[in-house]
Amino acid sequence: MAGTISIYDLIIVGHGVAGLAAIVSAAELAPAAQIAVLERAPKDASGGNTRYSPANMRMRSVNKISPGFMDNIITISGVDGDRAYFEKLADQTPQAVQWLERQGVQFHAIDYFLKSWPNRIQPVSKGTTIIKALQRSARVKGIQLVYECRAKQLHLGKEETTIKAADGRRFITKSVILASNRF
């Protein structure tokens, strides 16, 4: 393992929902690209915080956000909220959730005991479902999932980027996306 060099068109560092969504989307846009994701955790513990999240979404269904979504977000964010950003988020959220459905995530409505809360949907089996569906989609698309590989150094060159792992492996890529909270 130490000293091994692998070459890819794109490497994503981090295997949470952001990293997995990035690699699956990249593979959909460029099916012939050689893509890998580097994840420091073992496979059974991968998935970042999403693995442990209930993944509740303020949506009435996969097609429609909950009433009052914009007002709730603006109120919660206070004076720091960017209304244009939240409007774009509200507009694009149904498409993102439908994309997750196409990757194999099934959603169901959840009924809160606090009826004043807005409607929500949730993946069946919660956040773990999102991680497993995106892992499966990545494998089907030929993406290399590299577990127990902690990225330690990143060198941005003019033509390529080199990532050195803690165990001595080196990865060379044309492009890199950092989707890790501990790089």
C-alpha positions in Angstrom: 0.0 0.0 0.0 2.6 2.5 1.0 4.0 4.3 -2.1 1.2 3.1 -4.3 0.2 5.7 -6.9 -3.3 5.9 -8.4 -4.4 8.3 -11.1 -8.0 9.7 -11.5 -9.8 12.4 -13.4 -11.6 13.5 -10.2 -11.1 12.7 -6.5 -13.5 13.7 -3.8 -12.2 13.7 -0.2 -15.0 12.8 2.2 -17.7 10.2 2.0 -20.7 12.0 3.7 -23.8 12.9 1.7 -22.0 15.9 0.1 -19.1 13.9 -1.1 -21.3 11.0 -2.3 -23.7 13.3 -4.1 -20.8 15.1 -5.8 -19.3 11.8 -7.1 -22.5 10.4 -8.3 -23.4 13.7 -10.0 -20.0 13.9 -11.6 -20.3 10.3 -12.9 -23.7 11.2 -14.4 -22.2 14.2 -16.2 -19.0 12.4 -17.3 -19.6 8.6 -17.4 -16.2 7.9 -18.9 -14.3 9.8 -16.1 -12.1 7.9 -13.7 -13.5 9.0 -10.3 -12.6 8.0 -6.7 -13.7 9.1 -3.2 -11.3 8.9 -0.3 -12.8 8.1 3.1 -10.9 7.8 6.3 -13.5 5.7 8.0 -14.0 2.0 7.4 -17.0 1.1 5.1 -19.3 0.2 8.0 -18.7 3.5 9.7 -18.6 5.8 6.6 -21.2 8.4 5.7 -20.3 11.3 8.0 -23.0 12.8 10.2 -25.8 11.8 7.7 -25.4 8.2 8.8 -26.7 9.1 12.3 -29.2 11.7 11.3 -33.0 11.2 11.1 -32.7 13.3 7.8 -36.0 15.0 8.3 -36.9 17.4 5.5 -39.3 20.3 5.7 -41.3 19.1 2.7 -44.9 18.1 2.2 -43.9 15.5 -0.4 -41.0 14.9 -2.6 -42.5 17.4 -5.0 -43.3 20.3 -2.7 -41.8 22.1 0.3 -43.8 22.7 3.4 -46.0 25.8 3.6 -44.2 28.6 5.4 -40.7 27.1 4.6 -39.3 30.5 3.5 -40.7 32.4 6.5 -39.4 29.8 8.9 -35.9 29.9 7.4 -35.8 33.7 7.4 -37.0 33.8 11.0 -34.4 31.2 12.1 -31.5 32.9 10.4 -32.4 36.4 11.6 -30.7 39.3 10.0 -27.9 37.2 8.6 -30.2 35.3 6.1 -29.9 35.9 2.4 -33.4 35.8 1.0 -32.2 35.2 -2.6 -30.2 32.2 -1.4 -33.2 30.7 0.5 -35.5 31.3 -2.4 -33.1 29.3 -4.7 -32.9 26.6 -2.0 -36.6 26.4 -1.8 -36.9 26.3 -5.6 -34.3 23.6 -6.1 -35.0 21.3 -3.1 -37.8 19.3 -4.8 -35.5 18.5 -7.7 -32.7 17.4 -5.3 -35.0 15.1 -3.4 -36.4 13.6 -6.6 -32.7 13.0 -7.7 -32.2 11.1 -4.4 -35.3 9.1 -5.2 -33.8 8.1 -8.6 -30.7 6.9 -6.7 -32.9 4.5 -4.7 -33.9 6.5 -1.6 -37.5 6.0 -0.6 -39.3 8.7 1.4 -42.3 8.7 3.6 -44.3 11.4 5.4 -43.8 11.6 9.2 -46.5 12.7 11.6 -45.2 14.8 14.5 -47.0 14.7 17.8 -46.4 18.5 17.9 -49.0 19.4 15.2 -47.8 23.0 15.1 -44.6 21.9 13.4 -44.4 22.0 9.6 -44.9 18.8 7.5 -41.8 16.7 7.0 -40.7 13.8 4.9 -37.9 11.4 5.9 -36.0 8.6 4.1 -37.3 5.2 5.1 -34.6 4.1 7.6 -33.4 7.7 8.0 -30.0 9.1 7.0 -28.4 5.7 6.6 -30.7 5.1 3.6 -29.2 8.1 1.8 -25.7 6.9 2.3 -26.4 3.3 1.3 -28.3 4.4 -1.9 -25.5 6.8 -3.0 -22.8 4.2 -2.3 -24.8 1.7 -4.4 -25.2 4.2 -7.2 -21.5 5.1 -7.1 -20.5 1.4 -7.4 -22.9 0.9 -10.3 -21.3 3.9 -12.0 -17.8 2.5 -11.6 -16.7 4.9 -8.9 -13.8 3.7 -6.8 -14.7 4.0 -3.1 -11.5 4.0 -1.1 -12.1 3.3 2.6 -9.7 3.7 5.6 -7.7 6.3 3.6 -7.1 9.5 5.5 -5.9 12.3 3.2 -3.0 14.0 4.8 -1.5 16.4 2.3 -2.9 18.2 -0.8 -0.6 19.7 -3.4 -2.2 21.8 -6.1 -0.1 21.8 -9.2 -0.7 23.6 -12.5 -1.6 20.4 -14.4 -2.6 18.0 -11.6 -3.3 17.7 -7.9 -1.5 15.2 -5.7 -3.1 13.8 -2.5 -0.9 12.0 -0.1 -2.6 9.6 2.4 -1.5 9.0 5.9 -0.4 5.5 5.0 1.8 6.7 2.2 -0.4 6.1 -0.8 -0.5 8.8 -3.4 -3.4 9.8 -5.6 -2.9 12.0 -8.7 -5.9 13.8 -10.2 -6.9 16.5 -12.6 -9.6 17.8 -10.2 -10.4 17.5 -6.5 -13.4 18.3 -4.3 -13.0 18.6 -0.6 -16.1 17.4 1.2 -14.6 16.5 4.5 -14.9 18.2 7.8 -11.5 16.8 9.1 -9.1 17.2 6.2 
